[in-house]
């Protein structure tokens, strides 16, 4: 099992949210965390907040075929939600990573609900 932790700044992330580039009719390989971030769309991280991306690969080094990616945004500019997290599960099929599940959760500001990540909404 390989474990990679990728911590990106907003500046570094802006260049990663592009679509897959094609060169000579071949698609460039992308890491699971890149696929996860791209799923948020072009407006991802337009507001200033903190960002933490954690990627775990399962399988033999270059032959990893399953991945878990967690994308956490914190210090959000919201009156009830302080952080939100999206957990992705990805599988490698035909040499490309595909999202097989996505779970969203939020952490509430103090006095606005639960203090741990949960699917329950904040007040």
N, CA, C and O atoms as a DFTB+ gen file, in Angstrom:
492 C
 N C O
     1  1       0.842      -1.173       0.000
     2  2       0.000       0.000       0.000
     3  2       0.888       1.237       0.000
     4  3       1.785       1.372       0.832
     5  1       0.636       2.109      -0.914
     6  2       1.345       3.384      -0.956
     7  2       0.428       4.464      -0.419
     8  3      -0.777       4.448      -0.673
     9  1       0.993       5.398       0.318
    10  2       0.193       6.497       0.849
    11  2       0.867       7.794       0.466
    12  3       2.035       8.022       0.781
    13  1       0.131       8.630      -0.206
    14  2       0.648       9.931      -0.606
    15  2      -0.261      10.997      -0.027
    16  3      -1.485      10.878      -0.095
    17  1       0.312      12.012       0.529
    18  2      -0.458      13.135       1.035
    19  2      -0.049      14.346       0.220
    20  3       1.125      14.713       0.169
    21  1      -1.016      14.949      -0.404
    22  2      -0.749      16.099      -1.251
    23  2      -1.437      17.311      -0.643
    24  3      -2.663      17.345      -0.528
    25  1      -0.662      18.283      -0.263
    26  2      -1.211      19.512       0.284
    27  2      -0.929      20.610      -0.729
    28  3       0.226      20.938      -0.999
    29  1      -1.989      21.171      -1.284
    30  2      -1.842      22.148      -2.360
    31  2      -2.312      23.522      -1.926
    32  3      -3.271      23.646      -1.165
    33  1      -1.659      24.519      -2.394
    34  2      -2.129      25.883      -2.173
    35  2      -3.083      26.251      -3.297
    36  3      -3.111      25.587      -4.334
    37  1      -3.844      27.280      -3.101
    38  2      -4.786      27.730      -4.116
    39  2      -4.079      28.031      -5.430
    40  3      -4.612      27.737      -6.499
    41  1      -2.916      28.599      -5.366
    42  2      -2.162      28.922      -6.574
    43  2      -1.767      27.672      -7.335
    44  3      -1.907      27.621      -8.557
    45  1      -1.280      26.676      -6.639
    46  2      -0.871      25.443      -7.295
    47  2      -2.057      24.708      -7.862
    48  3      -1.943      24.066      -8.907
    49  1      -3.206      24.786      -7.192
    50  2      -4.393      24.071      -7.634
    51  2      -4.970      24.645      -8.914
    52  3      -5.538      23.906      -9.718
    53  1      -4.837      25.951      -9.121
    54  2      -5.453      26.573     -10.284
    55  2      -4.969      25.962     -11.595
    56  3      -5.738      25.906     -12.554
    57  1      -3.752      25.515     -11.666
    58  2      -3.240      24.898     -12.883
    59  2      -3.643      23.445     -13.030
    60  3      -3.490      22.873     -14.109
    61  1      -4.159      22.826     -11.958
    62  2      -4.509      21.408     -11.998
    63  2      -5.944      21.165     -12.403
    64  3      -6.313      20.026     -12.691
    65  1      -6.762      22.196     -12.433
    66  2      -8.175      22.010     -12.696
    67  2      -8.499      22.048     -14.187
    68  3      -9.662      22.214     -14.558
    69  1      -7.512      21.901     -15.033
    70  2      -7.741      21.903     -16.465
    71  2      -8.271      20.551     -16.910
    72  3      -8.160      19.564     -16.183
    73  1      -8.846      20.505     -18.099
    74  2      -9.309      19.237     -18.641
    75  2      -8.111      18.407     -19.083
    76  3      -6.990      18.909     -19.156
    77  1      -8.355      17.152     -19.374
    78  2      -7.283      16.255     -19.799
    79  2      -6.698      16.776     -21.110
    80  3      -7.433      17.065     -22.055
    81  1      -5.385      16.894     -21.158
    82  2      -4.717      17.366     -22.372
    83  2      -4.451      16.191     -23.300
    84  3      -4.157      15.084     -22.850
    85  1      -4.556      16.441     -24.582
    86  2      -4.248      15.387     -25.542
    87  2      -3.003      15.759     -26.321
    88  3      -2.854      16.892     -26.778
    89  1      -2.117      14.798     -26.468
    90  2      -0.890      14.993     -27.211
    91  2      -0.742      13.826     -28.178
    92  3      -0.665      12.675     -27.750
    93  1      -0.702      14.105     -29.451
    94  2      -0.556      13.083     -30.478
    95  2      -1.588      11.963     -30.309
    96  3      -1.244      10.783     -30.361
    97  1      -2.846      12.341     -30.106
    98  2      -3.963      11.406     -29.974
    99  2      -3.870      10.473     -28.765
   100  3      -4.557       9.453     -28.732
   101  1      -3.031      10.800     -27.765
   102  2      -2.977      10.003     -26.544
   103  2      -3.290      10.898     -25.363
   104  3      -2.880      12.058     -25.335
   105  1      -4.009      10.374     -24.393
   106  2      -4.394      11.138     -23.217
   107  2      -3.311      10.994     -22.161
   108  3      -2.817       9.895     -21.910
   109  1      -2.944      12.116     -21.542
   110  2      -1.930      12.058     -20.499
   111  2      -2.506      11.363     -19.270
   112  3      -3.687      11.519     -18.957
   113  1      -1.682      10.609     -18.588
   114  2      -2.116       9.912     -17.387
   115  2      -2.321      10.927     -16.272
   116  3      -1.561      11.885     -16.133
   117  1      -3.366      10.698     -15.479
   118  2      -3.654      11.580     -14.368
   119  2      -3.711      10.773     -13.091
   120  3      -4.112       9.610     -13.080
   121  1      -3.300      11.421     -12.016
   122  2      -3.369      10.796     -10.701
   123  2      -4.815      10.832     -10.213
   124  3      -5.591      11.682     -10.649
   125  1      -5.185       9.922      -9.315
   126  2      -6.547       9.918      -8.782
   127  2      -6.961      11.259      -8.168
   128  3      -8.105      11.683      -8.336
   129  1      -6.048      11.931      -7.459
   130  2      -6.419      13.204      -6.840
   131  2      -6.775      14.251      -7.900
   132  3      -7.627      15.107      -7.661
   133  1      -6.130      14.189      -9.063
   134  2      -6.447      15.136     -10.130
   135  2      -7.858      14.885     -10.678
   136  3      -8.598      15.831     -10.951
   137  1      -8.218      13.629     -10.834
   138  2      -9.565      13.281     -11.302
   139  2     -10.598      13.778     -10.293
   140  3     -11.621      14.346     -10.678
   141  1     -10.331      13.563      -8.993
   142  2     -11.251      14.005      -7.946
   143  2     -11.427      15.525      -7.984
   144  3     -12.558      16.009      -7.946
   145  1     -10.346      16.276      -8.057
   146  2     -10.420      17.737      -8.074
   147  2     -11.160      18.220      -9.320
   148  3     -11.957      19.154      -9.233
   149  1     -10.917      17.613     -10.461
   150  2     -11.593      18.016     -11.692
   151  2     -13.098      17.804     -11.610
   152  3     -13.858      18.510     -12.274
   153  1     -13.538      16.845     -10.809
   154  2     -14.975      16.568     -10.705
   155  2     -15.743      17.735     -10.083
   156  3     -16.961      17.821     -10.239
   157  1     -15.048      18.633      -9.380
   158  2     -15.708      19.790      -8.791
   159  2     -16.048      20.854      -9.834
   160  3     -16.894      21.712      -9.580
   161  1     -15.416      20.813     -10.979
   162  2     -15.697      21.772     -12.039
   163  2     -14.782      22.981     -11.983
   164  3     -13.963      23.107     -11.072
   165  1     -14.924      23.882     -12.970
   166  2     -14.002      25.014     -13.096
   167  2     -14.115      26.053     -11.985
   168  3     -13.177      26.828     -11.796
   169  1     -15.219      26.105     -11.243
   170  2     -15.381      27.103     -10.193
   171  2     -14.819      26.679      -8.849
   172  3     -14.966      27.399      -7.862
   173  1     -14.177      25.518      -8.799
   174  2     -13.654      25.001      -7.532
   175  2     -12.593      25.922      -6.962
   176  3     -11.678      26.342      -7.671
   177  1     -12.715      26.235      -5.676
   178  2     -11.761      27.046      -4.919
   179  2     -11.657      28.487      -5.420
   180  3     -10.579      29.079      -5.366
   181  1     -12.743      29.050      -5.899
   182  2     -12.708      30.467      -6.278
   183  2     -12.696      31.358      -5.050
   184  3     -12.085      32.427      -5.060
   185  1     -13.380      30.917      -3.977
   186  2     -13.343      31.666      -2.724
   187  2     -12.144      31.196      -1.923
   188  3     -11.755      30.031      -2.000
   189  1     -11.567      32.089      -1.168
   190  2     -10.404      31.736      -0.358
   191  2     -10.813      30.813       0.778
   192  3     -11.700      31.138       1.568
   193  1     -10.173      29.680       0.852
   194  2     -10.347      28.748       1.969
   195  2      -9.117      27.859       1.998
   196  3      -8.316      27.844       1.063
   197  1      -8.985      27.121       3.089
   198  2      -7.886      26.179       3.176
   199  2      -8.238      24.917       2.412
   200  3      -9.412      24.643       2.163
   201  1      -7.236      24.155       2.044
   202  2      -7.454      22.962       1.257
   203  2      -6.472      21.881       1.673
   204  3      -5.278      22.132       1.838
   205  1      -6.997      20.672       1.841
   206  2      -6.157      19.526       2.159
   207  2      -6.620      18.365       1.284
   208  3      -7.801      18.017       1.286
   209  1      -5.699      17.767       0.540
   210  2      -6.010      16.624      -0.303
   211  2      -5.154      15.456       0.149
   212  3      -3.931      15.562       0.239
   213  1      -5.817      14.335       0.434
   214  2      -5.132      13.132       0.896
   215  2      -5.451      12.010      -0.083
   216  3      -6.620      11.737      -0.355
   217  1      -4.432      11.364      -0.608
   218  2      -4.604      10.261      -1.565
   219  2      -3.936       9.005      -1.032
   220  3      -2.794       9.047      -0.575
   221  1      -4.649       7.888      -1.091
   222  2      -4.087       6.588      -0.743
   223  2      -4.268       5.670      -1.944
   224  3      -5.363       5.562      -2.495
   225  1      -3.183       5.007      -2.346
   226  2      -3.229       4.043      -3.441
   227  2      -3.092       2.646      -2.871
   228  3      -2.334       2.426      -1.926
   229  1      -3.826       1.699      -3.445
   230  2      -3.786       0.318      -2.991
   231  2      -3.391      -0.587      -4.141
   232  3      -3.955      -0.496      -5.231
   233  1      -2.430      -1.454      -3.903
   234  2      -1.905      -2.352      -4.917
   235  2      -0.401      -2.173      -4.979
   236  3       0.169      -1.373      -4.238
   237  1       0.222      -2.900      -5.841
   238  2       1.671      -2.813      -6.012
   239  2       2.039      -1.532      -6.748
   240  3       1.601      -1.314      -7.878
   241  1       2.824      -0.708      -6.127
   242  2       3.391       0.519      -6.668
   243  2       2.782       0.995      -7.981
   244  3       1.765       1.688      -7.963
   245  1       3.361       0.652      -9.093
   246  2       2.883       1.097     -10.405
   247  2       1.599       0.385     -10.834
   248  3       0.913       0.846     -11.746
   249  1       1.275      -0.715     -10.194
   250  2       0.098      -1.489     -10.571
   251  2      -1.103      -1.195      -9.675
   252  3      -2.072      -1.954      -9.692
   253  1      -1.067      -0.122      -8.897
   254  2      -2.193       0.218      -8.026
   255  2      -3.458       0.333      -8.864
   256  3      -3.458       0.947      -9.931
   257  1      -4.544      -0.270      -8.363
   258  2      -5.788      -0.244      -9.135
   259  2      -6.979       0.273      -8.335
   260  3      -8.103       0.279      -8.836
   261  1      -6.747       0.705      -7.100
   262  2      -7.809       1.250      -6.259
   263  2      -7.231       2.437      -5.488
   264  3      -6.091       2.389      -5.028
   265  1      -8.022       3.497      -5.351
   266  2      -7.548       4.681      -4.647
   267  2      -8.667       5.298      -3.823
   268  3      -9.846       5.214      -4.167
   269  1      -8.262       5.916      -2.734
   270  2      -9.161       6.720      -1.925
   271  2      -8.583       8.120      -1.875
   272  3      -7.398       8.303      -1.596
   273  1      -9.428       9.112      -2.146
   274  2      -9.001      10.503      -2.128
   275  2      -9.982      11.273      -1.252
   276  3     -11.197      11.133      -1.386
   277  1      -9.439      12.083      -0.360
   278  2     -10.254      12.936       0.494
   279  2      -9.875      14.383       0.199
   280  3      -8.701      14.748       0.259
   281  1     -10.870      15.202      -0.118
   282  2     -10.651      16.623      -0.389
   283  2     -11.390      17.400       0.694
   284  3     -12.618      17.362       0.770
   285  1     -10.632      18.105       1.529
   286  2     -11.220      18.877       2.620
   287  2     -10.967      20.366       2.391
   288  3      -9.834      20.800       2.187
   289  1     -12.049      21.127       2.430
   290  2     -11.954      22.584       2.354
   291  2     -12.334      23.117       3.728
   292  3     -13.367      22.732       4.275
   293  1     -11.513      23.996       4.291
   294  2     -11.800      24.511       5.617
   295  2     -11.667      26.026       5.647
   296  3     -11.174      26.644       4.703
   297  1     -12.120      26.613       6.758
   298  2     -12.206      28.070       6.902
   299  2     -13.095      28.667       5.816
   300  3     -12.767      29.692       5.218
   301  1     -14.222      28.008       5.574
   302  2     -15.152      28.463       4.550
   303  2     -15.838      29.762       4.971
   304  3     -16.032      30.023       6.158
   305  1     -16.193      30.552       3.994
   306  2     -16.889      31.814       4.246
   307  2     -18.392      31.539       4.251
   308  3     -19.117      31.964       3.351
   309  1     -18.842      30.826       5.271
   310  2     -20.237      30.442       5.417
   311  2     -20.606      30.640       6.876
   312  3     -19.783      30.398       7.759
   313  1     -21.834      31.078       7.146
   314  2     -22.197      31.367       8.535
   315  2     -22.463      30.123       9.372
   316  3     -22.452      30.207      10.600
   317  1     -22.703      28.972       8.749
   318  2     -22.968      27.770       9.537
   319  2     -21.977      26.634       9.283
   320  3     -21.739      25.823      10.178
   321  1     -21.397      26.556       8.095
   322  2     -20.466      25.473       7.749
   323  2     -19.034      25.997       7.798
   324  3     -18.694      26.967       7.120
   325  1     -18.202      25.348       8.604
   326  2     -16.789      25.776       8.685
   327  2     -15.904      24.960       7.745
   328  3     -14.865      25.436       7.289
   329  1     -16.332      23.707       7.456
   330  2     -15.520      22.845       6.591
   331  2     -16.419      21.868       5.850
   332  3     -17.499      21.509       6.320
   333  1     -15.958      21.453       4.697
   334  2     -16.656      20.392       3.966
   335  2     -15.628      19.421       3.420
   336  3     -14.513      19.796       3.057
   337  1     -16.036      18.164       3.373
   338  2     -15.125      17.109       2.937
   339  2     -15.842      16.240       1.916
   340  3     -17.025      15.933       2.059
   341  1     -15.113      15.854       0.896
   342  2     -15.625      14.924      -0.100
   343  2     -14.663      13.755      -0.172
   344  3     -13.474      13.929      -0.441
   345  1     -15.185      12.561       0.072
   346  2     -14.393      11.331       0.000
   347  2     -14.717      10.613      -1.297
   348  3     -15.880      10.341      -1.594
   349  1     -13.692      10.311      -2.059
   350  2     -13.829       9.630      -3.341
   351  2     -13.234       8.236      -3.260
   352  3     -12.246       8.016      -2.559
   353  1     -13.829       7.303      -3.969
   354  2     -13.264       5.972      -4.203
   355  2     -13.098       5.873      -5.710
   356  3     -14.035       6.149      -6.459
   357  1     -11.915       5.480      -6.158
   358  2     -11.639       5.382      -7.583
   359  2     -11.082       4.006      -7.911
   360  3     -10.419       3.384      -7.081
   361  1     -11.349       3.531      -9.119
   362  2     -10.833       2.264      -9.647
   363  2     -10.140       2.553     -10.959
   364  3     -10.539       3.444     -11.710
   365  1      -9.105       1.794     -11.223
   366  2      -8.402       1.928     -12.501
   367  2      -8.985       0.920     -13.475
   368  3      -8.975      -0.285     -13.225
   369  1      -9.492       1.429     -14.587
   370  2     -10.044       0.581     -15.641
   371  2      -9.485       1.041     -16.978
   372  3      -9.507       2.231     -17.295
   373  1      -8.988       0.102     -17.750
   374  2      -8.383       0.431     -19.054
   375  2      -7.336       1.529     -18.914
   376  3      -7.250       2.433     -19.744
   377  1      -6.542       1.437     -17.849
   378  2      -5.439       2.359     -17.587
   379  2      -5.883       3.785     -17.270
   380  3      -5.080       4.713     -17.372
   381  1      -7.160       3.979     -16.885
   382  2      -7.653       5.305     -16.500
   383  2      -8.382       5.195     -15.168
   384  3      -9.069       4.208     -14.909
   385  1      -8.230       6.217     -14.324
   386  2      -8.917       6.256     -13.044
   387  2     -10.346       6.735     -13.237
   388  3     -10.603       7.714     -13.938
   389  1     -11.283       6.016     -12.593
   390  2     -12.703       6.329     -12.692
   391  2     -13.267       6.438     -11.276
   392  3     -13.004       5.583     -10.430
   393  1     -14.041       7.493     -11.023
   394  2     -14.684       7.652      -9.720
   395  2     -15.820       6.644      -9.623
   396  3     -16.705       6.610     -10.478
   397  1     -15.791       5.814      -8.567
   398  2     -16.869       4.835      -8.371
   399  2     -17.823       5.247      -7.250
   400  3     -18.958       4.774      -7.201
   401  1     -17.371       6.126      -6.347
   402  2     -18.280       6.671      -5.338
   403  2     -17.741       7.997      -4.819
   404  3     -16.546       8.286      -4.884
   405  1     -18.677       8.790      -4.301
   406  2     -18.349      10.115      -3.781
   407  2     -19.285      10.384      -2.607
   408  3     -20.504      10.298      -2.751
   409  1     -18.714      10.712      -1.441
   410  2     -19.509      10.987      -0.242
   411  2     -19.160      12.381       0.258
   412  3     -17.990      12.694       0.479
   413  1     -20.184      13.220       0.436
   414  2     -20.001      14.589       0.899
   415  2     -20.406      14.702       2.364
   416  3     -21.396      14.108       2.793
   417  1     -19.627      15.475       3.130
   418  2     -19.962      15.728       4.525
   419  2     -19.523      17.134       4.901
   420  3     -18.683      17.731       4.228
   421  1     -20.098      17.662       5.987
   422  2     -19.776      19.011       6.446
   423  2     -19.506      19.002       7.942
   424  3     -19.946      18.110       8.667
   425  1     -18.771      20.019       8.387
   426  2     -18.524      20.257       9.813
   427  2     -19.100      21.636      10.103
   428  3     -18.821      22.597       9.386
   429  1     -19.910      21.728      11.165
   430  2     -20.605      22.976      11.484
   431  2     -19.756      23.887      12.366
   432  3     -18.881      23.435      13.106
   433  1     -20.040      25.164      12.263
   434  2     -19.431      26.126      13.173
   435  2     -19.991      25.880      14.578
   436  3     -21.082      25.331      14.735
   437  1     -19.241      26.290      15.579
   438  2     -19.675      26.115      16.958
   439  2     -21.040      26.773      17.166
   440  3     -21.260      27.919      16.776
   441  1     -21.941      26.027      17.785
   442  2     -23.293      26.520      18.027
   443  2     -24.238      26.355      16.853
   444  3     -25.409      26.724      16.949
   445  1     -23.751      25.803      15.738
   446  2     -24.581      25.648      14.536
   447  2     -24.828      24.185      14.180
   448  3     -25.334      23.884      13.099
   449  1     -24.469      23.268      15.097
   450  2     -24.713      21.846      14.843
   451  2     -23.503      20.997      15.190
   452  3     -22.672      21.380      16.013
   453  1     -23.420      19.842      14.550
   454  2     -22.374      18.854      14.844
   455  2     -20.978      19.410      14.576
   456  3     -20.779      20.225      13.675
   457  1     -20.018      18.952      15.377
   458  2     -18.643      19.424      15.283
   459  2     -17.732      18.450      14.542
   460  3     -16.553      18.737      14.337
   461  1     -18.267      17.311      14.143
   462  2     -17.526      16.326      13.354
   463  2     -18.103      16.307      11.952
   464  3     -19.219      16.778      11.732
   465  1     -17.350      15.763      10.996
   466  2     -17.874      15.661       9.641
   467  2     -19.062      14.707       9.623
   468  3     -19.000      13.601      10.160
   469  1     -20.144      15.158       8.997
   470  2     -21.381      14.385       8.924
   471  2     -22.153      14.803       7.676
   472  3     -21.957      15.898       7.149
   473  1     -23.028      13.920       7.213
   474  2     -23.900      14.235       6.083
   475  2     -25.084      15.105       6.525
   476  3     -25.783      15.677       5.689
   477  1     -25.304      15.202       7.846
   478  2     -26.405      16.015       8.381
   479  2     -26.118      17.491       8.151
   480  3     -24.983      17.936       8.321
   481  1     -27.141      18.255       7.765
   482  2     -26.927      19.690       7.525
   483  2     -26.700      20.455       8.832
   484  3     -27.082      20.002       9.911
   485  1     -26.075      21.615       8.706
   486  2     -25.872      22.515       9.852
   487  2     -27.103      23.404      10.002
   488  3     -27.913      23.527       9.083
   489  1     -27.230      24.028      11.191
   490  2     -28.370      24.922      11.444
   491  2     -27.995      26.351      11.096
   492  3     -28.816      27.257      11.239
